[in-house]
Amino acid sequence: MRIFNIFLIGIILNIYLVLSNPAEKAETSDISEAENLSDGENEEVNVNVDDNDIENVEEDSGVDDDEAEEEVENETNENEMSEYEIEHINMLDEYLGESTVLLRRNGDFPLAENERKIYLYGNGIRKTIKGGTGSGDINIRKFDNIETAFKNEGFEILTNDYLDAYDVCYQKAYDAYINKLKSEFDYDNPFAYLFAHFSVILNEPECDNLPVEKEGDVAIFVVSRISGEGVDRVNDKGDALLTDTERNTILTLAKGFKKFMLVLNTGGPVDLSGLDDVKNILVLSQLGTNTSKTLVDLVIGEKYPSGKLATSWTRNEDYFASMGNLTDINYVEGVYVGYRYFDSADVDVMFPFGFGLGYTDFKFNFKKVKIIGDRVSVDASVKNIGKFNGKEVLELYLSKPQTELDEPYQQLVSFAKTDELAPNGEETLRLEFNMSDFPSYDSKTQSYIIDKGSYIVRLGNSSRNTVPVAVIEVPSRVIVKKVENQIGNPGFEDKVFHSKKKDSLKGVKKLKLNVKSIKTETVDYNKKFEVSDVIKGLTTEEKIKFVVGAHSDDPNGSYVTTVAGVAGELYKFGDLKPVVLSDGPAGVNIARDYFIDEAGVHSTKGSLPESALEIVPEDLKAMFSFLFPKIPEGTKLHHQFTTAIPIGTALAQSWNIEFAELCGDIVGTEMNMFHINLWLAPALNIHRSILNGRNFEYYSEDPLISGMMAAHITKGVQQHKNTYVTLKHYTANNKENNRFGVSSNMSERAFREIYLRGFEIAIKKSNPGAIMSSFNLINGVHVSHHYGVIANVLRKENNFDNVIMTDWTVQNMALSDKYPDYDLCEIIKSSHDVVMPGSKNFYDQVTEAYKNNKLTIEEIEQSATRIYKLIKKIQE
């Protein structure tokens, strides 16, 4: 039994204060509330806003930085949209079709103007999901579900009996699930039990005898799946697999209806095997505020899909990567992650990486290739040969020779997207990459290398539809960068997979790399870190305050932030403004509703999601009452609304870096409006397994897509003054279950080529203001403790001199005692700058470590200096 002292309760309070609230009503399990919404009320929250509506709302803020500096007026009518909300929603709406992926089509869609009667089926019609749970949820003003969006467009919905019956079935299953969790409640370890059930997610239930029409004109079935922080997905029916109810209904509709479309309102893959009769399949994904409107626009032809998969979708049994056990995940696949595995092992996937159709068809033609130094350029034309407008993505892959190092069949090295092309329209794209940006890692020589041999450059529009366009001969091995191994031996050898595919290279142009064009870089691990004279002049006590986050000096007190619902603040130094932190990554995550008293601002929502409180037995609810605010009677409520951008996976599916930068621009604007300085996003961990519960926040199974999307959303945010991003979760954070105590065990090569690469790209291209480390361990050592992973790799190899913080650290929360707990001394020694969220107990631990000579004053000063520099930046 663990004893939870007052400090731990305080830490839990701080953590849950920063995590997001339950989903909007259209997403919740509260059927009674959903049923009480009349059609008229749903219409009031329509977010399909015309520019003409702007004059009818109160102008409480603008969207440029000068106006954003002014205080946002929060006294507006709660149901009226502000000008900035309208503008941001409309800015996003222009691009949302680009994040949707058409997997199959037979020409039945879009519908004709006279087709306005429709049969809507599936859990996603009323329980439409705009994004995942946890820190990635955004508290927007209003959200329409798919049923409402179709009604708003004038459709007559012919399935009210089905939808009502489904609601009854779901509520019964949900109540039973909550009662089960209550009965299993861990009285000996109550807070850990709540952490383990932070996101209470019911797998889609089986629902017998729902009224389903067997034939008709037009039907759509929407499969929704929600996932979230603190819990992983499962290979069960109702999550990664369809339920029998879903499968049978889908096949019935596909057989009997003249026009039928299956829609996936999910944050990740669902096994679609056995649905060969379904001729129209759309990955809608989770697009934020206008998710539902986007589906309607696609169905009626106001938008067209132009996305490509950034993660392979296939049968459940095709995936190789294991999620391990409670304490360890062995990454035995090495560098063979995602399509690198499927293409190398010749697995016949259903929908490959980079694949996606449109309403129209395209033809691409290779034009020319050249190499200057180590920079390769490929020009190709794209022509719209169909009958609808559309956009196409071209992808460039590199196949390396098999030498002393085994190599995947191919890896993505560049991509480009056309502008909108009308029928017969044509555009020439240039795709470029540097050979030195895609080296292999040789752990024996501890270096990044380009080995001797023939490198095939492939051009295509998916990983399974490419043609060789060049062969680059490398006459001798090139050492690109000389480093040192950092993470140790995982205790196993990586698996190797070799494709049996053969290429015909007859007529393919041959080029030669000038190996002298690449200069070897050697990392200096003796690099010294700066210490500010201002920091040197402070007392030891004040120096330590910089490195443990903002907190109350009272060990039982809670820290009141300057903005309601933010994740936290950094130390408030002297008369300088504190650095204010907001969660992400699907927008600025702050409290939707709040009140003000003599102590400051307070969110009206509790410190735990409402679903988590539901699982607490009645006899324990008094124990948890302190986690929920008590709003004095007669208190005036204030409101603040932000914009939900698409989830990371959806953004990556656009393959459009311009769209990523626009999303960052919107976030940066709203950060200025609400006085946020540091956004705890973007998140760019690799989709190693489709079962990771937070994959929806992340971009792709590929490091290049991940790094490029993160870099451009960072550029969008940081073009605004006093706004910075925090790349997270560094690194190999690929499991949510027991996230405080699970070790990602991997080879040095896999670490560097797969899990580090995206962060390196984002750092190099965008210089993010901060990086957040992950909860997990690597080869048995906490990432936050790991001097090699933090100081040597981030600071010295990648020259990252900005702030590094921990994730919201809680001690004694691992579900196993196999590995040591978090040690604040080791965290600071690794060159972390601040342990979040901050507490008096953390302060005392660091002070004790210093007094016992476990931590030097120089180590504290180095971290404090980087925090001080950030504080000074935001004063401008």
HELIX and SHEET records of a PDB file:
HELIX    1   1 ILE A    6  VAL A   18  1                                  13    
HELIX    2   2 LYS A   25  GLU A   27  5                                   3    
HELIX    3   3 ILE A   31  ASN A   36  1                                   6    
HELIX    4   4 ASP A   39  GLU A   44  1                                   6    
HELIX    5   5 ASP A   51  ASN A   56  5                                   6    
HELIX    6   6 ASP A   65  ALA A   68  1                                   4    
HELIX    7   7 GLU A   83  ASP A   93  1                                  11    
HELIX    8   8 LEU A   96  SER A   99  5                                   4    
HELIX    9   9 GLY A  134  GLY A  136  5                                   3    
HELIX   10  10 ILE A  146  ASN A  152  1                                   7    
HELIX   11  11 ASN A  160  SER A  183  1                                  24    
HELIX   12  12 PRO A  190  ALA A  196  1                                   7    
HELIX   13  13 ASP A  244  GLY A  256  1                                  13    
HELIX   14  14 GLY A  288  ASN A  290  5                                   3    
HELIX   15  15 THR A  291  ILE A  300  1                                  10    
HELIX   16  16 ASN A  316  ASP A  318  5                                   3    
HELIX   17  17 TYR A  339  SER A  344  1                                   6    
HELIX   18  18 MET A  435  ASP A  437  5                                   3    
HELIX   19  19 VAL A  515  SER A  517  5                                   3    
HELIX   20  20 ASP A  533  LYS A  536  1                                   4    
HELIX   21  21 THR A  540  PHE A  546  1                                   7    
HELIX   22  22 GLU A  610  GLU A  614  1                                   5    
HELIX   23  23 GLU A  618  LEU A  620  5                                   3    
HELIX   24  24 SER A  625  LEU A  627  5                                   3    
HELIX   25  25 GLY A  648  GLN A  653  1                                   6    
HELIX   26  26 ILE A  657  MET A  673  1                                  17    
HELIX   27  27 ASN A  695  GLU A  697  5                                   3    
HELIX   28  28 PRO A  703  GLN A  718  1                                  16    
HELIX   29  29 GLU A  748  ALA A  750  1                                   3    
HELIX   30  30 PHE A  751  TYR A  755  3                                   5    
HELIX   31  31 ARG A  757  SER A  766  1                                  10    
HELIX   32  32 VAL A  783  HIS A  785  5                                   3    
HELIX   33  33 TYR A  787  TYR A  787  1                                   1    
HELIX   34  34 GLY A  788  GLU A  797  3                                  10    
HELIX   35  35 LEU A  824  LYS A  829  1                                   6    
HELIX   36  36 LYS A  840  LYS A  851  1                                  12    
HELIX   37  37 ILE A  857  LYS A  873  1                                  17    
SHEET    1   A 6 VAL A 101  ARG A 104  0                                        
SHEET    2   A 6 ILE A 281  VAL A 283 -1                                        
SHEET    3   A 6 PHE A 257  ASN A 265  1                                        
SHEET    4   A 6 GLY A 216  SER A 224  1                                        
SHEET    5   A 6 LYS A 117  TYR A 121  1                                        
SHEET    6   A 6 GLU A 156  ILE A 157  1                                        
SHEET    1   B 4 ASP A 328  ASN A 330  0                                        
SHEET    2   B 4 SER A 743  ASN A 745  1                                        
SHEET    3   B 4 LEU A 777  ILE A 778  1                                        
SHEET    4   B 4 VAL A 781  HIS A 782 -1                                        
SHEET    1   C 3 PHE A 362  ILE A 372  0                                        
SHEET    2   C 3 ARG A 375  ASN A 384 -1                                        
SHEET    3   C 3 GLU A 426  ASN A 434 -1                                        
SHEET    1   D 5 GLN A 411  LYS A 417  0                                        
SHEET    2   D 5 VAL A 393  SER A 399 -1                                        
SHEET    3   D 5 GLY A 453  SER A 462 -1                                        
SHEET    4   D 5 ASN A 465  VAL A 474 -1                                        
SHEET    5   D 5 LYS A 510  LYS A 512  1                                        
SHEET    1   E 4 SER A 440  ASP A 442  0                                        
SHEET    2   E 4 SER A 447  ILE A 450 -1                                        
SHEET    3   E 4 VAL A 478  LYS A 482 -1                                        
SHEET    4   E 4 GLU A 521  THR A 522  1                                        
SHEET    1   F 6 GLY A 568  GLU A 569  0                                        
SHEET    2   F 6 VAL A 580  ASP A 583 -1                                        
SHEET    3   F 6 LEU A 678  LEU A 680  1                                        
SHEET    4   F 6 TYR A 724  TYR A 730  1                                        
SHEET    5   F 6 ALA A 770  SER A 773  1                                        
SHEET    6   F 6 VAL A 803  MET A 805  1                                        
SHEET    1   G 3 GLY A 600  SER A 603  0                                        
SHEET    2   G 3 ASP A 593  ASP A 597 -1                                        
SHEET    3   G 3 LEU A 637  HIS A 639 -1                                        
END                                                                             
